[in-house]
Amino acid sequence: MDEPLSLRDLRFPPPTLRKGERTRESILNDAVALASQVGLESLSIGSLALRTSMSKSGLFAHFGSKEELQRATLARAEQLFRERVFDPAMAQPPGLLRLQSLMDHWLAYMDGCDESPGGCLLVGAAMEYDDRPGPMRNIVAEGQRELRGAIAKAVRMAIDSQELRADVDPWQFTFELYGIVLAAHHERRLLDDRRSNERAQRAFDRLVRCSAPS
C-alpha cells in the first residue's frame, strides 16, 4: 500500500527509476491529470483505463484497488509539488530569497502545471475532503500540516537571519502566505483573472514589508 510522500526531507534527489517504475509514474501522471478534473473520489480503475487506453487488469496489477490508486495519485501530486516548488526553493539560501523562490515557483506551478489541467490537485483534495471523514481525509490533512510546517520553518530561518522581525509569528506568516496562494488559484482558475499572479506578488511583498525590521 503506497504511503503519501513526505515533505520532511526536501534535499535528497529521487533515485533512478527502473522501467516498471517509469511506467507506473507515467500512469500516475495521467491519474493526477484526471483527478484534477473529476476529483479523487471519482477517480477509479475504470475511468483511468479509459484515459490511458490500458486494460483494467493491467491497472489492477499496478494498484489493486480504487483506494490504493487514489492514495498513489495523491502521493504523486505531492511528489510533483515537492520537485517543482520546494526543491528549487530549498536550493536558495535561507531567508527571504528562499521565501520569494517558494512563492515564485508555487504560483508558476499552479498556473501552468501540465499534469493538472483542472488546477492544483492538492488544493482540490483539501476542499474535497475537508468535511468527508475517513482515511483519505487524514492523509490529505497530514500532507497539509507538513506543508505548513515546512513553510513555518523557512519563515523562522528568515527571522534568524534578521530579514524578518524577531516578533513575527511564523505560523501567522504561513497562514497569510498560503491564503495569498489560494486566492491566486481561485482568481486564476475560476475567474480567469490573468493578473492573479501579479496581485499575489504584490500581496506577498506587502506581507514581507509589514514583517521586516524597522
BAVO-904724 format. One record per residue (C-alpha): residue number from 1; residue in three letters; y, x, z. Coordinates in Angstrom, 3 decimals. Example, Ala and Ser with C-alpha at 12.3 -4.5 7.8 and 13.67 -1.06 7.14 Angstrom:
residues 2
 resi resn       py       px       pz
    1  ALA   -4.500   12.300    7.800
    2  SER   -1.060   13.670    7.140
end
This chain:
residues 214
 resi resn       py       px       pz
    1  MET    0.000    0.000    0.000
    2  ASP    3.297    1.556   -1.065
    3  GLU    5.966    2.052    1.585
    4  PRO    9.675    1.883    0.658
    5  LEU   11.205    5.296    0.069
    6  SER   13.379    6.574    2.881
    7  LEU   16.952    7.799    2.673
    8  ARG   16.434   10.101    5.650
    9  ASP   15.848   13.287    3.668
   10  LEU   18.057   13.420    0.607
   11  ARG   17.839   17.069   -0.361
   12  PHE   14.290   17.682   -1.495
   13  PRO   13.651   17.140   -5.243
   14  PRO   10.709   14.924   -6.228
   15  PRO    7.504   16.722   -7.260
   16  THR    6.458   16.914  -10.916
   17  LEU    4.704   13.680  -11.873
   18  ARG    1.242   13.511  -13.416
   19  LYS    0.570   11.258  -16.419
   20  GLY   -0.699    8.361  -14.326
   21  GLU    2.305    8.618  -12.040
   22  ARG    4.652    8.690  -15.021
   23  THR    3.003    5.545  -16.365
   24  ARG    3.407    3.813  -13.010
   25  GLU    7.034    4.925  -12.822
   26  SER    7.722    3.532  -16.297
   27  ILE    6.149    0.214  -15.300
   28  LEU    8.246    0.108  -12.151
   29  ASN   11.418    0.741  -14.144
   30  ASP   10.592   -2.397  -16.113
   31  ALA    9.856   -4.191  -12.848
   32  VAL   13.257   -3.191  -11.426
   33  ALA   14.961   -4.474  -14.572
   34  LEU   13.096   -7.772  -14.419
   35  ALA   13.576   -8.252  -10.677
   36  SER   17.313   -7.600  -11.015
   37  GLN   17.471  -10.675  -13.253
   38  VAL   14.943  -13.070  -11.688
   39  GLY   14.766  -11.815   -8.079
   40  LEU   11.962  -10.073   -6.241
   41  GLU   10.331  -13.343   -5.171
   42  SER    9.958  -14.392   -8.818
   43  LEU    8.545  -11.017   -9.842
   44  SER    4.797  -11.273  -10.445
   45  ILE    1.959   -9.512  -12.220
   46  GLY    2.109  -12.202  -14.905
   47  SER    5.850  -12.022  -15.543
   48  LEU    5.737   -8.224  -15.655
   49  ALA    2.780   -8.342  -18.060
   50  LEU    4.867  -10.437  -20.457
   51  ARG    7.765   -7.982  -20.262
   52  THR    5.690   -4.821  -20.691
   53  SER    3.071   -6.255  -23.109
   54  MET    0.413   -4.920  -20.730
   55  SER   -2.626   -6.837  -19.613
   56  LYS   -2.683   -8.407  -16.174
   57  SER   -5.829   -6.449  -15.372
   58  GLY   -4.057   -3.207  -16.263
   59  LEU   -1.206   -4.033  -13.922
   60  PHE   -3.598   -5.087  -11.172
   61  ALA   -5.138   -1.621  -11.426
   62  HIS   -1.732   -0.171  -10.524
   63  PHE   -0.642   -2.653   -7.843
   64  GLY   -3.417   -5.019   -6.845
   65  SER   -1.234   -7.949   -5.787
   66  LYS    2.141   -9.576   -6.271
   67  GLU    3.211   -8.462   -2.799
   68  GLU    2.342   -4.829   -3.462
   69  LEU    4.217   -4.985   -6.784
   70  GLN    7.302   -6.350   -5.008
   71  ARG    7.213   -3.604   -2.390
   72  ALA    6.714   -0.897   -5.014
   73  THR    9.559   -2.291   -7.111
   74  LEU   11.922   -2.252   -4.159
   75  ALA   10.839    1.314   -3.367
   76  ARG   11.556    2.350   -6.964
   77  ALA   15.020    0.770   -6.780
   78  GLU   15.693    2.736   -3.586
   79  GLN   14.497    5.924   -5.268
   80  LEU   16.790    5.387   -8.269
   81  PHE   19.699    4.734   -5.932
   82  ARG   18.985    7.892   -3.975
   83  GLU   18.666   10.041   -7.107
   84  ARG   21.803    8.710   -8.788
   85  VAL   24.094    8.107   -5.825
   86  PHE   23.052   10.028   -2.716
   87  ASP   21.633   13.222   -4.191
   88  PRO   24.828   14.026   -6.165
   89  ALA   26.971   13.119   -3.155
   90  MET   24.936   15.257   -0.767
   91  ALA   25.362   18.201   -3.147
   92  GLN   29.058   18.178   -2.272
   93  PRO   30.424   19.943    0.832
   94  PRO   30.519   17.776    3.973
   95  GLY   33.774   15.895    4.374
   96  LEU   35.987   13.820    2.117
   97  LEU   34.610   15.395   -1.057
   98  ARG   31.181   14.063   -0.140
   99  LEU   32.522   10.594    0.674
  100  GLN   34.530   10.477   -2.565
  101  SER   31.471   11.561   -4.551
  102  LEU   29.446    8.852   -2.834
  103  MET   31.987    6.225   -3.836
  104  ASP   32.269    7.515   -7.425
  105  HIS   28.520    7.602   -8.034
  106  TRP   27.907    4.296   -6.264
  107  LEU   30.416    2.429   -8.410
  108  ALA   29.113    4.093  -11.577
  109  TYR   25.538    3.215  -10.611
  110  MET   26.272   -0.462  -10.058
  111  ASP   28.478   -0.686  -13.130
  112  GLY   26.046    0.821  -15.616
  113  CYS   22.518    1.003  -14.222
  114  ASP   20.248    0.730  -17.254
  115  GLU   17.233   -0.206  -15.131
  116  SER   19.079   -3.155  -13.555
  117  PRO   20.696   -5.293  -16.259
  118  GLY   21.039   -8.092  -13.718
  119  GLY   23.002   -5.901  -11.312
  120  CYS   22.007   -3.736   -8.366
  121  LEU   18.582   -4.852   -7.151
  122  LEU   19.306   -3.604   -3.628
  123  VAL   22.365   -5.850   -3.392
  124  GLY   20.400   -8.742   -4.870
  125  ALA   17.493   -8.230   -2.479
  126  ALA   19.830   -8.194    0.534
  127  MET   21.166  -11.613   -0.469
  128  GLU   17.757  -12.939   -1.494
  129  TYR   16.096  -12.120    1.841
  130  ASP   18.972  -12.449    4.300
  131  ASP   17.627  -15.782    5.587
  132  ARG   13.997  -15.506    4.463
  133  PRO   11.860  -14.222    7.379
  134  GLY    8.830  -12.102    6.577
  135  PRO    7.648   -8.590    5.722
  136  MET    9.901   -8.189    2.661
  137  ARG   12.972   -9.116    4.682
  138  ASN   12.025   -6.489    7.259
  139  ILE   11.652   -3.834    4.564
  140  VAL   14.975   -4.738    2.936
  141  ALA   16.750   -4.762    6.312
  142  GLU   15.322   -1.372    7.279
  143  GLY   16.494    0.129    3.997
  144  GLN   19.981   -1.265    4.581
  145  ARG   20.057    0.186    8.103
  146  GLU   19.036    3.609    6.799
  147  LEU   21.715    3.418    4.121
  148  ARG   24.418    2.620    6.649
  149  GLY   23.158    5.330    8.965
  150  ALA   23.394    7.902    6.185
  151  ILE   26.956    6.823    5.346
  152  ALA   27.998    6.914    9.003
  153  LYS   26.593   10.435    9.294
  154  ALA   28.692   11.528    6.298
  155  VAL   31.751    9.966    7.957
  156  ARG   31.048   11.822   11.205
  157  MET   30.915   15.081    9.244
  158  ALA   34.351   14.300    7.791
  159  ILE   35.582   13.743   11.356
  160  ASP   34.035   17.041   12.468
  161  SER   35.807   18.833    9.613
  162  GLN   39.079   17.222   10.813
  163  GLU   39.624   15.487    7.477
  164  LEU   39.450   12.181    9.349
  165  ARG   40.898   11.447   12.784
  166  ALA   38.770   12.065   15.839
  167  ASP   39.165    8.433   16.957
  168  VAL   37.812    6.976   13.695
  169  ASP   34.761    4.763   14.285
  170  PRO   32.118    5.943   11.756
  171  TRP   30.406    2.555   11.776
  172  GLN   33.655    0.677   11.134
  173  PHE   34.483    3.064    8.287
  174  THR   30.982    2.485    6.901
  175  PHE   31.397   -1.295    7.196
  176  GLU   34.645   -1.193    5.223
  177  LEU   33.348    1.236    2.600
  178  TYR   30.281   -0.914    1.995
  179  GLY   32.474   -4.009    1.837
  180  ILE   34.534   -2.370   -0.916
  181  VAL   31.399   -1.676   -2.927
  182  LEU   30.111   -5.232   -2.512
  183  ALA   33.460   -6.678   -3.571
  184  ALA   33.465   -4.455   -6.671
  185  HIS   29.920   -5.575   -7.534
  186  HIS   30.890   -9.245   -7.170
  187  GLU   34.095   -8.882   -9.212
  188  ARG   32.345   -6.957  -11.995
  189  ARG   29.087   -8.899  -12.233
  190  LEU   30.218  -12.473  -11.569
  191  LEU   33.880  -12.493  -12.553
  192  ASP   33.710   -9.849  -15.303
  193  ASP   36.765   -8.053  -13.926
  194  ARG   36.947   -4.787  -15.850
  195  ARG   39.366   -3.396  -13.279
  196  SER   36.949   -3.813  -10.375
  197  ASN   36.200   -0.099  -10.073
  198  GLU   39.899    0.748  -10.194
  199  ARG   40.594   -1.773   -7.444
  200  ALA   37.675   -0.410   -5.416
  201  GLN   39.014    3.134   -5.723
  202  ARG   42.461    2.019   -4.559
  203  ALA   40.886    0.256   -1.577
  204  PHE   38.854    3.379   -0.728
  205  ASP   41.975    5.574   -0.992
  206  ARG   43.767    3.217    1.420
  207  LEU   40.848    3.376    3.845
  208  VAL   40.950    7.178    3.786
  209  ARG   44.728    7.268    4.259
  210  CYS   44.514    4.947    7.244
  211  SER   41.834    7.206    8.761
  212  ALA   43.481   10.562    8.007
  213  PRO   45.098   12.737   10.673
  214  SER   48.821   12.082   11.010
end
